[in-house]
């Protein structure tokens, strides 16, 4: 496939593959890649993602990353692979450790193996702050010891180790991102483990009180999805990464759940607490140093944008 360059020359589009491209972060990444002129192939089994999330200019393959033979022909001839496909729920992984291991670990192995075979230029792997567990020291830095408190956190850590191993052992260029609390358009408000921001906005739109678990003093580092997408794109061609580095992606600031509810505005209802991480805050200095990346969207601006979405719906 070709597109016209600045001097009307025909330029071949680079093929990129996005696993989990029908999900929240993945679909926003697909949009940005298409805007930049890439030919995007999406691998998603639609277990969590939605077909309507996928940009119409992308090529959607409804496939399962657990099945190597299904994804091998799609990754063939790709220049870059963004691996976001996962079962990304902490509580669900506690209840279903084997199922989530097969997707999050074995599926990641399949993506790395097929990327190695295809000689892709780089694999960008999406990991999670869940790797840190419940840290006592904030902000958390990438060189702190991993201490996952759930199968999901362990799965993501294993994925990082495999990505680094594939770089050192097989010469596959990789980088891993530990996402903190990402929010933005297409963020799910459904289910028992929905994002707190999406759930609050949905509850307010329906005229219901916002439900807060525990005392609401627990803190999170919220980062807007467009900032996360930008970091992924910067990681494609940066010469400073590619050897299995792990980088935090957050805002570098944290807010309590009570503060989030106050910013959104409206009545609240407190419910008994379930197990969850008490506090979270990213040190993002390494991402700034290696990628020249700075999150640009303030929480106030991000919430204002999301409020428009929920008001319109």
Buried (B, 14 or more C-beta within 10 A) or exposed (E): EEEEEEEEEEEEBBBBBBBBBBBBBBBBBBBBBBEEEBBBBBBBBBEBBBEEBBBEEBBBBEBBBBEBEBBBEBBBEBBBBBBBBBBBBBBBBBEBBEBBBBBBBBBBBBBBBBBBBBEBBBBBBBBBBBBBBEBEEBBBBBEBEBBBBBBBBBBBBBBBBBBBBBBEEEEBBBBBBBBBBBBBBBBBBEEEBBBBBBBBBBBBBEEEBBBBBBEBEBBBBBBBBBBBBBBBBBBBEBEEBBEBBBBBBBBBBBBBBBBBBBBBEBEBEBEEEEEBBEBBBBBBBBBBEBBEBEBEBEBEEBBEEBBEBBEEE
